[in-house]
Structures are given as structure tokens and as C-alpha cells.
Amino acid sequence: MKNITLVIFTLALLGGLMPSLSSAAVTDYPFEKVAENTWIIHGPLEMPNVGNQGFMNNPGIVLTSEGAVIIDPGSSVQAGEMVLRMLKTVTDEPVVAVFNTHIHGDHWLGNQAIKAAYPDAPVYGHTEMLTMIEDGVGETWIELMDKLTEGATQGTRVVGPDHPLGNGDAIKIGNKTFRIHHYGQAHTRTDIMIEVAEDSVVFLGDNVTTNRIPRMSDGNFIGNIDSVDNILKLGATTWVPGHGKTGDADMVRGYRDYLAAVYASARQAFDEDLDSSDVKPIALKATVKYKDWAGYEGEIGPQGAQAYMEVEAAEF
């Protein structure tokens, strides 16, 4: 018996039969029903780290008459596998499509797990997202996630969208219509917001977050504000942010107001002939009601400086 045990243990080490700590399964997070036919996992609000194993976004599922559609399956192959496990608590229907809201890897690196389980399911993303992945941005995100989680996302590979989308596209899947809204650079250049027309649900990606301040270094303040103002015209009932709890239109306006306050602070500093470094104390006062949001302390300074540069650029 000892010899058999030794052989099994050796084979496990050599053949990968025993999972290593770096590929441990992501903790299960439950799907919450937020609308008829729509469920969301509301992920942790902190940055990717060892504790959350990199998982931090809001994966969603929409049930159609053909099967399940997944939106943003997470930050790693392990996160994608968790989404599939939790999908089984909601439905036994197969996955028939995936949508990725933008280029930031915490939202889409889980594609790998979905495609492994459902290789025929198309993966949709903005056309610019496909171009950026071809240029190597996906590999950069894999390296970043691996570093931030100290190896918890090892084994993740780049599996990007294979079906490009643009503003105004409408993808019919069974009895549901997924309408695509893209109004230019907002949180990134690649953002799509996805309207599930029949159910009055909108997936906002990181164009809107709640209780978490995301980085804006790939985005544009005025572009993001305009995108939010445009999407609000839909008058939808259920709004799903990229991070934080699903809510109503007031939640959407809350994040828009944060962006507007930062930009107005930068405008004030510019008009008073101050430097970009002077935006932060103005913005701290203007955004005090957001001070407890995750990421606020680290982002308010860089975002104020970025907004100042945007104000400056608009003058020339």
C-alpha cells in the first residue's frame, strides 16, 4: 500500500494531478438575481490581491431561450471556472455567448474557462479591444494579475473576443436582443455598454461603478460623463455597474456626478492659474461624499491631475 501511495503522489507531482497553490480554485461567490432572467455576482471591491485571488468584477448571466449568455467572466481562468460552477446553481442551460465590456483584464481573462467548456460560444467585444489584444495588451494583463496575486492566476492564457462589435449593433440570441452602446473614449477606448432590450437591463462595464473608484488612466473624463448621460436616456430599470452593487438610475448618476466633480475641480484650478498638483485639495472637498469608496484615497490625486491635463488640452 505504501508503494502504491508513493506512486500516486509522484504521478501527481509530475503530471499535475494535484493542483498547486498558484492554481487554487477561486472562492465561490453566489449569483444574485437582479432582474427577470438576469443574475450578477457582485465581486469584491478591493484591487486584485492574494486574498481575493484576483477576482473583483461583476460577472453576469442572462438567460435566453437558447441558453445562457455570460457578461465579463472575470480576471483569470480560475475566476472563469468559478463563474461556471456558480452558473450551475442557476441553470443547467449551456453557455451560448459571452460579452466583454472592455479591455481591462479583470473583466475578461476568464474567457479561457468559458471557451474551454463551450468552444462554439462566440465571444463579443469592441473592435478596438480585438486590436489591442493583437498588439499584446492581453499578455500585459496576465503578467499584472500574476504579480498582484502572487501567482494565484497562473495558467491563465489570453483568450480574447472573436466577434467584433460597434455602436448600434444588435445581437439577437434566442428571445433576447443585446444592443451595443459605444460613444467613444470613456473609461477606455474599448467600452461597450450592453442593453438587454426586452428586460430593460443595461450592463455598464466600468463606465459606471459604485462604492469603488476605478483608475481612469485609459479614459477621458468628459467622454465618460457624456457616455453616461447618453446611456441614461434609455430609461432602463436595472443598471449593472462594472464594480459594486446593481442599482437604479440614481446609482448611475452618482458615479457621473463624481466624475463631474473631479473635472470641475480641475477646471477651477486651471482657471485660477494653479498647477495640476493643486487639484487634489479642491477635489477632496468636492468629492467628500465618496471618501469611503474603495480606491478613493489612491485615485483622487492622479485623477485630479489627469483631469487638469484634459482641461488644459481642451484649451489648445
N, C-alpha and C positions, 0 to 999 in steps of 0.2 A: 504493500500500500504506500509506503514511503517513496519507493521508486516512481510509482505512478504519479504521486503528488508532485514530486520533483520535476518529472517530465512535463506535466501540465503547466507548472509555474514557469519553467524555462520557455515553453512554447508561447506562453502569454507574453513574456518579456520580449521575445524575438519577433513574434508575429502580431503584436499589438492587440492581443485578446483582452488584456486588462487595460482599461482607459487610464491615461496618465492624468496627473492633477491639472496639466495645462489644457486638457480637453474635457474636463468635468462638465456634466450637464448643467445648463443654466437652471437656476431655481424656477420652479413653476409659478407663474403669475396668472390669476384667473381672468378669463374674458368676462366683461360686464356688458349686459345688453343696454344699449343707449337709444335704440330706435327699433321699429319693426324691421327685422332682417339684418340688423347691424349690431355687432359686438366689438368692443375695444378692450385691449389690455392696456391699462394706464401704467406705464413703466415708471421706474424710479426717476427722481428729478435731478439727482446729482450727476456729475460728469462720469464717464466710464472709469471704473476703478476695479481693484481686486475684489471688493465686496460684492459689487453688482455684476461682475464678470463681463462688463461692457454693455449690458443690456440697460437701456434708458429711454427708449422711444415708446410710441403708442401704436403697436400693430393693430390692424383692424381686419374684420371679415364682414363681407356682405353676402348673404345667401341669395342666390338666384335660382330660377327653375332649372338651370343646367348644372349648378354646383356652387362651390364656394369661391369667392374672389378675395384675395388677400391684399391688403394695402400695407406697405412698409414692414416687411417681416423681420426687421431687427438688424443687429450690429455684427453678427457672426454666424457661422454655420451652427454653432451651439444654440444661439438665440432662435434661429430659424427652426431648429429641431424642437425647441420648447414650444414655439407657436403651433407647430403641427401636433404636438401632444395635446395641447390645450384646445385646439380645434376639435379634436375628437370628443371633448366634453360638451360640445355644442351641436355637432352634426357628424354623420358618417358620410356625407356627400364628398366627392372628390374636389380637389382644387382645380379650377378651370382657367384661372388667370391671376396675374399678380400686377400690381401697380406700384411704382416707386415715385415718391413725390419730389425728390431732388437728389443731388449728387453726394450729400454728406453720408458717409458710410455707416453711421449708427442707425440709419433707416433701411438700408438695402443689402448689406452684406449677407443677411440671412437668405437672400435669393438662392444661394447654393443648396441649402437644405430642401427648399421647395422644389427646385428643378431636379434634384436627385430623386425625390419621391414622385414627382409629376413632370416628367421630362417633356411632355407635349404642351404643357401650360405656357401660353405666351406671357412674357414679362414686358410691361409697358413703361416707358419713361420718356421724358422730354428729349427731343432730338439732340440738343446741346449736351445732355447728360451722356448720351451714347458717344459723342465725340470726345468728351473729356475722359471717359474711361479708356477709349482707344489711345489717348495721349498719356496714360499711366496714372491718372488720379486715383483709380481704384487700388493700385498697389500701395500708394502713399497712405491711403486709409487703413489698409490691412496692417502696415507697419505701425501706424499710430495706435490702433486698437491693441495690438500685441504689446506695445510698450506701456500703455496706460493700465492694462490689466495684468501686467507681468506674466504674460503667456497664456492667459485664460482663453484666448480666442485662437490659439494655434490650430492649424488645419483649415482655416478659412481661406477660400480662394475667391478670385474675382469672377463673379457670375452676374454680369450686368443685364440691363434690359435688351431685348432683341426686337422690339417693336417700337419705333419712334412715334412720338406724339407732338402735336402743337395746339395752340389755342383754337378752340372751336370744334375740335374733333369730338365725335360721339361714338363710343364703342358700345354696341348692343350685345349683351350677354344674357341669353335667356330672356326673362321678363324684366330685366333692368337695363337702364341706359346710363352709361358713365360718361358725363360731359366734362371736357377738359377746359380749364381756365388758366391762361398764362398771359400776364400783362407786362412782360419784360422783366428786367432785373429787379428782384425784390429781396428775399433772404439770400438767394443766389441767382445766377442766370438761368438755372435749370428748373425752377419751381413750377410744378403743376398743382392746381387745386382741383379736386375731383368731386363733381356733383353727381349724386345718385338721384336722378330726377324724380323717379316715381316715389321715393321715400322722403324727399326734402332733407337730405343729409349732405353735408359738404365736408370733405377731408381737406384741411387747410395746409398740411405739411407744416414746415417751420415758419411760414409767413405769419402764423399766429401761434403763440404759446401762452400758457397761463401758469402762474406760480413758478416760472423759470425764465430767466433771461438768457437766450441763446447768443452765441457770437454772431456778429454781423460783418465780419471781415470780408466775406464773399458777396456782401449785399449792398444795398443802396437804401437810405432812409426814405427819401421821397418816393422811390419806386415801390418800396414795401407799403408805405402808407397808401399810395394810390391803388395798389393791388387789393388791399383790404377794403378800401372804400368801394371799389368795383364789385368785389365778391359779395359785399353786404347787400347790394341791390337785388340779389336773388331772393332775399326774404326767406331763407331756409329756416327750418325748425330746429335742426340739430347740427351743431358745429363741432368738428373733431380737430383739436389742435395737434401739432406735432409732439408736444410735451405738455403734461398737465391734464386736468380733468376736462372731459367733454362738457360743453355748455350751450348757452343760447347766444343771441346776438350781442348781449351786454358783455359777455366774456370776450368776444371778438373786438368790440370797441375798446375794451380795457387795454388790450395789447397795442392797438392802434394809437391810443392816447399816450401810452408810454413812449412809443417811437416819436410821436409828435412833440412830446415834452423834451426829449433829448435834442431833437433837431432845433426846436425853438431856443433852447439854451445855447446851442452853438451859434445860432443866428444872433442872439443877444451879445455874446462875446465878440463876434465879428464886428457887429455894428458899433460896439464900444471900443474898438481897436485893441482888443485884448488878444492874447495868444491862445493856441489850441489847448495848452495846459491849464488855462483858466476856465475852461468849460466845466470841468468836473464839479467845482463847488456850486456853480449855478445849477447844474443838472441834479446834484444831490438834493437841493431844495425843491426843485420842480418835480422830482420823481419820488418823494419821500414815501408815498403810499405803496411803493413797490420794493421798499428796502428789505423786506423779508423774503423776497423771491429768491430761489436758488440761483446762484451765479451773479447776483446783482453787484456784490462788492467787487468782484473781479472784472466785470464787464463795463461798469458805468464810466470809468475813466477812459479806456480805449474807445468806447462807443462815442463819447463826447468828442474826443479828438478826431475820430473818423467823420462825424457829422460836421465838424468845423471845416475839414478839408472839402467836404461836399458843398457846403455853403460857399466856401472860397472859390471852388471850381465853377460854381453857377454864376459867379460874378464876371467871369472872363470867357 
